[in-house]
Amino acid sequence: MAEILEKLKGKLVVSCQAAPGDPLEDTETIRRIARSVTEAGAAGLRVNSPEHVAAIRQDSDLPIIGIQKRYGGELIHITPDFASAAALAEAGASIIALDCTDRVWDHGDPWRVVIERIHRELNLPVMADIATLDEARAAAGAGADMVGTTLNGYTEETRNHDSFNWPLLAAMVRQIHAPVIAEGHISSPEEARRAVSAGAWCVIVGSAISRPGLITSNFVRALQPGAAAPAIGVDIGGTSIKAGLVDARGLVTLTTQVPTDAPGGRDAIAANLCKAVQPVLSAARDRDIVPAGLGIASAGAIDAQDGSVFAATDNLPGWAGFPLQKFAEERLGLPTWVVNDAHAAVLAELHFGLGRSLSDFVAITIGTGIGGGVVCGGKLLRGQHGFAGTIGHHVIREGGLPCNCGRRGCLEAYVSTAALLREYRERGGSIPDGSDDAAVALQISQLAIAGSPAAVGAYRALAGYLAEGIANIFNLFDPEAVLVSGGLVEGQVQFLPCVARQVASLLHFGSKRQPCVQAAQAGLFAGVQGAASLVFEGVR
């Protein structure tokens, strides 16, 4: 089994399938598609039905991931029983993939039973198709040899996910010992490369390669009158500057990342901004793409009138007062929009994440500090000066711990990287002198996942403080949901449920309200996406 998996490591697997009723659905056509992608360098194939597997096996000795789809209305059950798995094995499948979600079916065999029988009777590896992290953990625990993100976006719980779920991949790579397969909504070579770089064992791509009807419809839509040209988005952080080309769906390609060099001051930061954007701009023009504009997300307070940096923290020395919009337009030659980085993350969620199905929500990002924003009636609440949603600096403890804003008792003083380290130390955790805070926070996160009492206790303390802050948010705004993101909470599957339970107990009229506190969907390039969305909105 290990030999088969090793052949796929770091490689591309192409899903050679056609939807029911598609002109490409016949066996000979699927066989020719498989032959074509094999000649182009695919390392493996994912194929539906024993008939198609058998036909392709005549031409190919590549690993074939075999599936059998059973349709029930709009729902698809993948390899629902052992009989289907046995038929795929007989046809020549090298790996059997099956649905290992929590969905309840009125037909088929329990997936745990199917995994056990495939191993025992067919002696083949199993790929578990899942939609959530909990399902991934369960499948790996039941002996699945590979676990794929295949069904994220296709179950009731994840139905709002119509782009690849990068946070899910990151959490699976950290927590699942079996090879993690990136599949579902991978639509570009850049995304495939990013998935492998993020730790995916291999990448499975289907529609973006093997379904010309769908590919054609995407081009047709892009050429329709009023179709938006892509924009360049930039996210200026304290340690790095990210940039990429973003289309109207939020797909990020042509990405770059350079060090911010914050100690070098505003001149160094500005120079590195150009260094991040220019390769994206050049690559776009090489492809005859004319970006509609440039959106920049920056740490600090942004003047809504002229796009300058009104105020900044010590993370970006000398950045306060910098005419960012004017500089970018003059140096890079694109109409430019500028937004605070926390607001950019909210805009990414609003336009490309879970916020698309919500009218009123609050998004919070937890890291070095707490950023956030409020969406009311489908619009970001910016405030008179563009500072609305400074969630980290409302007081939860009068006269409490000092905050870097100069006040005491702010939420950020109790829920942040520094707060996690403090709580960990107070519970006996050891932190070497001179350690990098971000690196130590990651170690504490991993220790909490492993069950370390000091690390688990630290996270529980932060959950209690965060619950107080979020309860205040619910009492003030009564949102449909509070969406939480940030490196501090990624992979902590018990953290947000713990927060949500405490929020419910703190709410005014709490027994009549069911607060929704859940992980945000936007991932690593949320700032880039949110900044680019300003270009699409056309709002300075």
Buried (B, 14 or more C-beta within 10 A) or exposed (E): BEEBBEEBEEBBBBBBBBEEEBEBBEEEBBBBBBBBBBEEEBBBBBBBBBBBBBBBBEEBEBBBBBBBBBEEEEEBBBBBBBEBBBBBBEBBBBBBBBBBBBBEBEEBBEBBEBBBBBBEEBEBBBBBBBBBBEBBBBBBEBBBBBBBBBBBBBBEBBEEBBBBBBBBBBBBBBBBEBBBBBBBBBBBEBBBEBBBEBBBBBBBBBBBBBBBEEBEEBEEEEEEEEEEBBBBBBBBBBEBBBBBBBBBBBBBBBBBBBEBBBEBBBEBBBBBBBBBBBBBBEBBEEEEBEBBBBBBBBBBBBBBEEBBBBEBBEBBBBBBEBBBBBBBBEBBEBBBBBBBBBBBBBBBBBBBBBBBEBEBBBBBBBBBBBBBBBBBEEEBBBEEEBBBBBBBBBBBBEEBBEBBBEBBBBBBBBBBBBBBBBBBEEBEBEBEEEEEBBEBBBBBBBBBBEEBEBBBBBBBBBBBBBBBBBBBBBBEBEBBBBBBBBBBBBBBBEBBEBBBEBBBEBBEEBEEBEBBBBBBBBBBBBBBBBBBBBBBBEEB
